[in-house]
Amino acid sequence: MKILQINGSARSQAGNSTVLANDLVARLVAANPQASVVQRDLARDPAPVIDEAALGALFTAAEQRTPEQAARVAASDALIAEVEAADVLVLGVPMYNFGISVQLKNWIDAIARAGVTFRYTENGAEGLLKGKKVFVAFARGGRYRGTPADTQTPYLQSVLGFLGMTDVRFIYAEGLNMGEDAAKQGFAEASADIEAALA
């Protein structure tokens, strides 16, 4: 089993979502001792931003790219290769202003590439990153699960599914900024979610 852990917190290892992702990966490795783990910390090693220069590089034929354009495309290629090689993805996802972090959004933009990780057919879009299991570990200061304020769950379910990753399990640690008791409850609920997801 090859596990790819993506830490989306701007706080790196100090983020609650990273703590959850670390716990989940540790349990996966305990159950699968031969598993290998690749960890990408997007705060310390950010994915490249999609800007005008990036689009110019991506839409230029490979043989016509400048060295700078080739290097830009290679940076995204490396992120895509990590996902393609993985059997299991673990995403640590904080909630910032009701959305995902810019660090995680840049990573998604880097791995979502037409003709590589998805393609358009006469029947619509087809995701090409199939056969993977994904665990999404949310850390939130308030409680939003199952409410209209939870924009993260449907967004990630949609974008991961669009790329072909439809076996997705969600873990929620909520109420982490609502006092000590609420935080303890939030982590306990997340631990129960992890147990259920791994069952």
Backbone bond lengths (Angstrom), bond angles and torsions (degrees), N, CA, C in turn:
res aa  C-N    CA-C-N  psi(-1)  N-CA   C-N-CA  omega(-1)  CA-C   N-CA-C  phi
1 M - - - 1.455 - - 1.522 109.95 -
2 K 1.338 115.89 129.67 1.456 121.86 176.36 1.523 108.28 -109.26
3 I 1.335 115.54 120.08 1.458 122.16 -176.85 1.518 109.36 -107.82
4 L 1.324 116.56 130.62 1.459 122.18 173.54 1.520 108.04 -112.56
5 Q 1.332 116.03 117.74 1.459 121.61 178.39 1.520 109.10 -103.81
6 I 1.322 115.42 123.91 1.461 121.97 179.01 1.521 108.31 -112.59
7 N 1.325 116.69 114.04 1.460 121.63 177.95 1.520 108.95 -94.98
8 G 1.338 115.98 114.04 1.454 120.81 -174.45 1.512 114.97 -96.22
9 S 1.331 118.08 3.35 1.455 120.72 -176.42 1.521 112.18 -79.88
10 A 1.326 116.68 139.60 1.460 121.40 173.29 1.526 111.12 -69.42
11 R 1.334 116.68 -14.70 1.465 121.78 -179.31 1.525 112.00 -92.58
12 S 1.323 116.93 7.90 1.462 121.53 176.73 1.529 110.64 56.69
13 Q 1.334 117.55 -128.92 1.466 121.22 -175.24 1.518 112.49 -70.41
14 A 1.330 117.84 -16.91 1.463 120.71 -179.28 1.527 112.65 -82.38
15 G 1.318 117.75 -10.23 1.457 120.58 -177.34 1.518 112.53 -71.12
16 N 1.324 116.73 141.43 1.465 120.55 177.62 1.527 111.70 -61.51
17 S 1.329 116.65 -34.80 1.465 119.05 178.51 1.524 110.64 -66.72
18 T 1.336 117.46 -33.15 1.463 120.88 176.27 1.517 110.70 -68.38
19 V 1.326 116.58 -40.35 1.470 120.79 176.32 1.527 110.09 -57.88
20 L 1.328 116.92 -44.51 1.470 121.09 178.64 1.528 111.09 -64.42
21 A 1.324 116.43 -45.45 1.468 120.15 -179.75 1.523 110.56 -62.44
22 N 1.334 117.07 -41.23 1.464 120.62 177.42 1.528 111.46 -60.60
23 D 1.325 116.19 -42.79 1.465 121.14 179.45 1.525 110.13 -62.52
24 L 1.322 115.91 -44.82 1.463 120.15 -178.73 1.523 111.00 -63.34
25 V 1.338 116.46 -44.47 1.464 119.95 179.74 1.527 110.54 -64.55
26 A 1.325 117.76 -39.91 1.462 120.66 178.59 1.525 110.80 -60.45
27 R 1.319 116.84 -39.83 1.475 119.86 178.64 1.529 110.99 -69.35
28 L 1.318 116.74 -37.77 1.463 119.36 176.94 1.527 110.90 -62.89
29 V 1.329 116.40 -43.67 1.465 120.39 -179.28 1.523 110.64 -68.04
30 A 1.336 117.51 -37.00 1.461 120.36 177.86 1.525 111.05 -61.21
31 A 1.327 115.82 -36.41 1.471 120.32 179.43 1.520 112.34 -82.78
32 N 1.341 116.37 -18.81 1.468 121.79 -178.83 1.527 108.49 -135.73
33 P 1.347 118.01 76.58 1.469 121.50 -172.31 1.529 114.50 -58.54
34 Q 1.317 118.01 -22.12 1.460 120.09 -179.99 1.519 112.75 -86.57
35 A 1.333 116.65 0.92 1.457 120.08 -177.23 1.525 111.12 -66.57
36 S 1.320 115.45 147.05 1.465 121.38 172.82 1.519 108.27 -108.64
37 V 1.325 116.05 147.99 1.464 121.12 -175.93 1.522 109.88 -126.32
38 V 1.319 115.71 128.73 1.467 122.20 168.82 1.524 106.05 -111.92
39 Q 1.326 116.72 125.41 1.458 120.77 -179.81 1.527 109.36 -113.89
40 R 1.326 115.73 127.77 1.465 120.09 176.43 1.520 108.09 -117.13
41 D 1.309 115.47 116.21 1.457 123.41 178.34 1.525 107.69 -95.10
42 L 1.319 116.43 105.79 1.458 120.48 -173.02 1.528 113.26 -73.34
43 A 1.336 117.44 -14.23 1.467 119.72 173.84 1.522 110.39 -75.58
44 R 1.330 116.20 -39.37 1.464 120.93 -177.96 1.526 112.73 -90.25
45 D 1.310 116.54 -27.28 1.464 121.54 -177.95 1.526 107.96 -134.44
46 P 1.337 117.17 73.61 1.465 120.23 -170.61 1.523 113.78 -69.96
47 A 1.319 113.78 150.98 1.459 120.15 172.49 1.525 108.57 -73.73
48 P 1.327 117.32 148.77 1.472 119.56 -178.94 1.526 111.81 -68.79
49 V 1.307 115.32 146.66 1.460 122.21 -178.84 1.527 110.23 -77.92
50 I 1.319 115.07 142.70 1.467 119.52 171.98 1.525 108.07 -81.84
51 D 1.332 116.32 110.43 1.457 121.85 178.03 1.533 108.07 -133.92
52 E 1.318 116.30 -171.29 1.471 119.53 -176.23 1.525 111.32 -61.60
53 A 1.337 116.38 -40.77 1.465 119.52 -179.77 1.525 110.96 -65.75
54 A 1.327 116.22 -39.14 1.461 119.84 179.98 1.527 110.95 -64.92
55 L 1.330 116.46 -44.06 1.467 119.74 179.20 1.521 110.65 -63.71
56 G 1.325 115.71 -38.77 1.456 118.64 177.00 1.513 111.70 -60.85
57 A 1.338 116.77 -40.10 1.468 120.92 179.27 1.520 111.07 -67.54
58 L 1.324 116.31 -45.18 1.461 120.50 -175.74 1.528 112.12 -67.47
59 F 1.328 116.83 -30.22 1.462 120.04 -177.39 1.523 112.78 -99.20
60 T 1.317 116.67 12.50 1.458 121.41 173.57 1.525 108.60 -102.36
61 A 1.320 117.47 135.43 1.465 120.68 179.03 1.521 109.93 -56.29
62 A 1.331 116.45 142.69 1.462 121.37 -173.61 1.524 112.53 -53.40
63 E 1.319 116.57 -41.28 1.469 119.68 -176.16 1.535 112.31 -74.39
64 Q 1.319 116.88 -11.22 1.467 120.08 -178.60 1.531 112.89 -105.97
65 R 1.313 117.64 -0.24 1.465 120.51 -177.35 1.521 111.63 -72.91
66 T 1.318 115.06 144.29 1.462 120.62 171.36 1.528 108.03 -71.46
67 P 1.328 118.32 165.64 1.474 119.68 176.00 1.525 112.45 -56.66
68 E 1.330 116.63 -36.99 1.469 119.94 179.07 1.528 110.63 -67.03
69 Q 1.322 116.01 -41.73 1.466 119.59 178.27 1.526 111.13 -65.53
70 A 1.314 116.93 -40.96 1.466 120.76 179.00 1.518 110.74 -62.44
71 A 1.325 116.71 -39.55 1.464 120.45 179.09 1.520 110.86 -67.10
72 R 1.328 116.69 -37.43 1.475 120.07 179.15 1.518 111.14 -65.44
73 V 1.315 117.27 -44.21 1.467 120.46 178.98 1.525 110.17 -66.99
74 A 1.321 117.61 -37.77 1.466 121.06 179.33 1.518 111.45 -61.83
75 A 1.335 117.38 -33.68 1.466 120.57 178.95 1.532 110.65 -63.81
76 S 1.322 116.93 -42.10 1.469 120.28 176.55 1.521 111.03 -71.60
77 D 1.328 116.88 -37.82 1.470 120.09 178.37 1.526 111.04 -57.13
78 A 1.339 116.72 -39.38 1.463 120.28 -178.78 1.524 111.14 -65.14
79 L 1.331 116.95 -38.94 1.465 120.28 178.29 1.527 110.72 -67.52
80 I 1.320 116.43 -40.64 1.469 120.23 178.13 1.523 110.16 -63.89
81 A 1.327 117.46 -41.75 1.467 121.03 -179.52 1.523 111.05 -61.40
82 E 1.329 117.37 -36.90 1.470 120.29 177.46 1.521 110.73 -61.60
83 V 1.324 116.25 -43.09 1.470 119.91 -179.87 1.527 110.49 -68.58
84 E 1.314 116.52 -43.45 1.467 120.20 -179.15 1.530 110.90 -60.45
85 A 1.332 117.27 -35.45 1.463 121.12 -176.99 1.526 112.85 -77.97
86 A 1.325 117.23 -16.90 1.467 120.82 -173.10 1.531 112.01 -84.48
87 D 1.328 114.52 143.92 1.466 120.94 169.76 1.519 110.82 -90.39
88 V 1.331 115.23 -33.43 1.462 122.63 -176.05 1.527 108.65 -131.65
89 L 1.328 116.26 134.67 1.463 121.68 173.11 1.523 109.08 -113.73
90 V 1.316 115.96 137.42 1.457 122.34 174.09 1.522 107.11 -122.47
91 L 1.327 116.31 117.74 1.459 121.28 -178.19 1.520 109.75 -108.49
92 G 1.324 116.79 124.07 1.457 121.53 172.08 1.518 108.19 -93.11
93 V 1.349 116.34 117.26 1.469 120.39 -168.72 1.533 110.90 -125.86
94 P 1.334 118.22 106.16 1.454 119.89 171.71 1.523 110.13 -79.97
95 M 1.325 116.13 163.28 1.468 120.35 172.81 1.519 108.42 -105.73
96 Y 1.328 115.82 119.07 1.460 121.72 175.28 1.524 108.08 -117.83
97 N 1.315 116.79 114.27 1.476 121.09 177.47 1.523 111.74 51.90
98 F 1.326 115.02 44.74 1.466 124.67 175.83 1.521 113.99 71.82
99 G 1.324 118.39 8.17 1.455 120.79 177.88 1.514 111.24 -130.88
100 I 1.325 115.82 -172.72 1.454 120.38 176.53 1.522 108.87 -85.62
101 S 1.305 116.67 165.80 1.464 121.15 -179.99 1.523 110.51 -69.89
102 V 1.335 115.44 155.41 1.467 119.67 175.74 1.523 109.95 -63.57
103 Q 1.323 116.98 -31.26 1.463 120.01 178.16 1.527 110.77 -60.57
104 L 1.331 116.31 -45.92 1.466 119.99 -179.22 1.524 110.99 -71.32
105 K 1.324 117.34 -37.63 1.470 120.09 179.18 1.526 110.61 -62.80
106 N 1.335 117.17 -41.12 1.464 119.26 178.17 1.526 111.07 -62.61
107 W 1.332 116.87 -37.64 1.471 120.47 178.57 1.533 110.06 -64.84
108 I 1.324 116.55 -44.24 1.467 119.90 178.55 1.522 110.36 -61.11
109 D 1.331 116.45 -44.25 1.466 119.61 178.91 1.528 111.46 -62.29
110 A 1.335 116.12 -32.00 1.461 119.58 -178.98 1.519 112.57 -73.56
111 I 1.339 116.94 -33.41 1.478 118.64 -176.52 1.528 112.87 -92.47
112 A 1.327 117.67 -13.55 1.470 120.41 179.55 1.524 108.64 -90.01
113 R 1.321 116.20 97.79 1.469 119.68 -177.01 1.526 110.52 -132.91
114 A 1.323 114.96 123.53 1.465 120.41 179.72 1.517 110.52 -59.11
115 G 1.325 114.71 135.67 1.454 120.62 179.31 1.513 113.93 85.26
116 V 1.340 116.88 -8.75 1.464 120.85 -178.88 1.523 110.81 -120.74
117 T 1.339 116.91 -56.01 1.470 119.59 179.41 1.527 112.22 -109.17
118 F 1.316 116.92 -7.93 1.470 121.97 169.13 1.517 107.48 -155.17
119 R 1.315 115.65 162.15 1.463 119.97 177.08 1.519 108.60 -147.12
120 Y 1.312 114.52 156.64 1.458 120.49 176.29 1.527 108.90 -99.45
121 T 1.318 115.10 132.71 1.456 121.75 178.06 1.526 108.51 -121.49
122 E 1.305 116.03 177.14 1.470 119.33 178.75 1.522 111.21 -65.23
123 N 1.347 116.23 -17.21 1.465 120.73 178.37 1.522 112.84 -100.52
124 G 1.337 116.15 8.21 1.455 119.49 -179.44 1.518 111.43 112.25
125 A 1.319 115.23 -167.01 1.459 120.68 -176.80 1.531 111.02 -76.57
126 E 1.330 115.13 147.55 1.464 121.88 176.65 1.529 108.52 -131.76
127 G 1.321 116.38 122.07 1.460 120.61 176.50 1.513 110.17 -75.60
128 L 1.330 116.62 141.42 1.464 121.40 -175.62 1.528 112.72 -108.86
129 L 1.332 117.67 -2.60 1.467 120.82 178.56 1.535 108.74 -97.77
130 K 1.314 115.26 69.32 1.467 121.03 -172.08 1.528 111.25 -95.62
131 G 1.327 115.03 163.59 1.457 121.16 172.57 1.514 114.75 76.57
132 K 1.321 117.32 20.87 1.457 120.93 -179.25 1.528 110.13 -112.55
133 K 1.316 115.36 151.68 1.455 121.14 173.82 1.519 107.40 -105.48
134 V 1.339 116.33 135.11 1.461 120.94 -177.15 1.524 109.33 -124.11
135 F 1.328 115.52 132.99 1.455 122.40 172.87 1.523 107.58 -115.28
136 V 1.333 116.25 127.90 1.467 121.61 -179.77 1.520 107.60 -114.28
137 A 1.342 116.38 117.18 1.464 122.07 -177.98 1.525 109.15 -105.15
138 F 1.331 116.22 108.06 1.455 122.18 -179.21 1.527 110.50 -91.54
139 A 1.334 116.69 140.13 1.461 122.58 170.30 1.521 107.59 -127.05
140 R 1.347 115.62 124.19 1.461 119.77 -173.58 1.529 110.83 -136.68
141 G 1.314 115.76 141.98 1.459 120.13 179.29 1.507 112.73 -71.54
142 G 1.344 117.11 -34.82 1.456 122.50 177.76 1.519 110.91 -107.28
143 R 1.331 115.45 -168.66 1.467 120.79 -179.49 1.529 108.12 -116.27
144 Y 1.336 115.59 114.50 1.467 120.87 -173.43 1.527 113.69 -130.07
145 R 1.299 117.43 -7.57 1.462 121.27 -176.05 1.523 110.91 -55.94
146 G 1.328 114.88 128.73 1.460 119.64 176.88 1.512 114.93 75.94
147 T 1.349 117.37 11.64 1.465 121.00 178.90 1.531 109.38 -114.90
148 P 1.351 117.08 164.06 1.471 119.36 177.55 1.525 113.18 -61.14
149 A 1.339 117.68 -20.39 1.464 120.34 -179.87 1.527 112.67 -74.60
150 D 1.329 116.82 -12.89 1.463 119.72 177.80 1.517 109.10 -84.46
151 T 1.310 115.53 89.48 1.466 120.61 176.84 1.524 111.87 -87.00
152 Q 1.339 116.51 -16.70 1.461 119.99 -174.28 1.520 112.55 -70.24
153 T 1.335 116.38 -46.70 1.466 119.68 -174.66 1.529 111.65 -60.03
154 P 1.339 119.31 -52.63 1.471 117.80 179.98 1.521 113.04 -64.80
155 Y 1.337 117.20 -34.99 1.466 119.16 179.15 1.522 110.82 -62.96
156 L 1.326 116.60 -50.85 1.463 119.31 -177.49 1.526 111.23 -67.05
157 Q 1.319 117.24 -37.06 1.469 119.11 176.91 1.529 110.14 -61.81
158 S 1.325 116.15 -39.86 1.467 120.44 -179.50 1.521 111.74 -68.54
159 V 1.340 117.18 -50.14 1.461 119.36 -173.88 1.523 111.05 -71.14
160 L 1.326 117.80 -38.33 1.467 119.48 177.03 1.525 110.43 -66.04
161 G 1.335 116.22 -42.36 1.459 120.03 177.87 1.515 112.09 -63.23
162 F 1.327 116.74 -38.35 1.462 121.92 177.78 1.523 110.45 -59.32
163 L 1.338 116.41 -34.21 1.466 121.01 -179.59 1.533 112.18 -86.32
164 G 1.332 117.41 -0.22 1.456 120.90 176.44 1.515 114.56 102.31
165 M 1.330 117.23 0.62 1.471 121.10 -178.94 1.522 109.06 -98.62
166 T 1.318 115.15 95.40 1.464 120.85 -173.84 1.519 113.37 -105.70
167 D 1.333 117.88 -11.39 1.470 121.35 177.46 1.529 107.45 -92.60
168 V 1.336 116.18 84.84 1.459 122.09 -173.20 1.525 109.76 -120.90
169 R 1.336 116.08 129.41 1.462 122.11 177.07 1.527 108.45 -114.74
170 F 1.325 116.46 136.50 1.461 121.36 -177.02 1.524 111.08 -110.06
171 I 1.329 115.32 135.45 1.466 123.49 177.86 1.522 107.02 -120.53
172 Y 1.347 116.70 134.35 1.457 120.57 -174.80 1.524 111.39 -124.92
173 A 1.329 116.11 122.30 1.465 122.36 166.54 1.521 106.18 -112.29
174 E 1.331 116.58 109.35 1.458 120.23 -173.84 1.524 111.07 -124.03
175 G 1.322 114.97 164.13 1.456 121.08 179.76 1.516 113.42 73.17
176 L 1.325 117.01 23.43 1.463 120.23 -171.89 1.523 112.79 -72.65
177 N 1.329 118.06 -17.03 1.464 121.34 177.53 1.525 112.21 -108.88
178 M 1.328 116.77 17.85 1.472 121.11 -175.45 1.527 112.50 -105.29
179 G 1.317 115.97 21.41 1.455 119.50 179.91 1.517 111.36 112.06
180 E 1.329 115.53 161.74 1.468 120.95 -174.03 1.518 112.50 -61.19
181 D 1.332 116.49 -44.18 1.474 119.24 -178.68 1.525 111.10 -65.06
182 A 1.321 115.41 -41.53 1.469 119.32 179.97 1.523 110.64 -64.62
183 A 1.336 116.46 -39.05 1.463 119.78 179.35 1.523 110.81 -65.13
184 K 1.338 117.00 -42.88 1.461 120.02 177.51 1.521 110.46 -60.28
185 Q 1.336 116.04 -41.97 1.461 119.76 178.38 1.521 110.65 -63.94
186 G 1.351 116.30 -41.25 1.453 119.97 -179.62 1.519 112.28 -61.21
187 F 1.342 117.12 -43.69 1.463 120.09 179.23 1.531 110.95 -69.11
188 A 1.341 117.23 -34.56 1.471 120.21 177.74 1.521 110.40 -65.31
189 E 1.327 116.46 -40.73 1.464 120.07 178.21 1.532 110.28 -65.42
190 A 1.329 116.51 -38.88 1.461 119.24 178.02 1.522 111.39 -64.91
191 S 1.327 116.66 -38.90 1.463 120.10 178.41 1.530 110.29 -62.50
192 A 1.324 116.54 -40.14 1.462 120.33 176.99 1.522 111.12 -66.14
193 D 1.323 116.92 -38.06 1.469 120.68 176.28 1.533 110.79 -61.94
194 I 1.348 115.88 -41.05 1.461 119.44 -179.76 1.530 110.24 -64.52
195 E 1.313 116.49 -44.44 1.472 119.66 177.81 1.518 111.10 -58.50
196 A 1.320 116.64 -43.66 1.465 120.18 -179.90 1.524 111.10 -66.69
197 A 1.337 116.43 -38.63 1.461 120.54 -178.97 1.515 112.48 -67.72
198 L 1.336 116.24 -31.03 1.464 120.65 -177.79 1.529 112.94 -91.01
199 A 1.312 116.11 -8.04 1.470 119.71 -176.93 1.520 111.51 -67.61
